[in-house]
Amino acid sequence: MKTMNIDIKVNILGSEWTVRSATEAEDPRLEGKNGFTDWTTRLICLERELQGDIGSMETYMNKVIRHELIHAFMDESGFGDCFEHKDFGQEETVVDWFAYQMPKIMKLADDICKAVIWGGEE
């Protein structure tokens, strides 16, 4: 089993968010997930005890971190509750939003990934 430990505060578009890891027992909202974003408490929670047959769990979890960050950035940008889900094509507003915000998202994702303390075996 691979473990992922993190507990930091980050600034997302001017708001303080907590990024932490937990087990399903510590936070039942992780059940069946590797991470979630709670805009009501400005929390990104990532699974601490990682299991699976993926070649690199660290690479996979870095993707999960970026995924949850996008949720947080969208929530802070006002897109959280009113985002239109289309079955095809690309929504140009969202594409433009990513184009403007990606440098900030990439820097923050890198900072968070560097703050993770890995333990256990791959």
Steps between C-alpha positions, in 0.01 A plus 500: 500500500619849413424784741453867424527758777423866456343776708557850365318829444497644148367816339254443217397824331526691828333242725675273748444129439623197691653207313528190718509125479280264698377143502141397427460430872607858581282654226224275363454735202810330353313172462561378146704810414864606500410861577221754528451875521263660751435861403294560817808458721765571233652156541677272255528154655718227350509129584792425734515120461539420133458154360481371148697356214583826324862523386565829683258596774685831544441597136133405531450695823671806354226489234236469773651808671472699176143375446390611847680833456298565185181447703623747762604761242164463324315539830698813587433635147123462540467202266431241772120485501419641158741311273330372187579138424492432127499155341732610220730780395687747715344787685706804393453683832658210685782473246575872543483468879759221495721701264506791746523301823732213398829671602364551853355150512825344378707686761267403782477137384881484494521652852248247635665202329836605648344521848377138500695264726495152348545184704471126445570301187414569138 
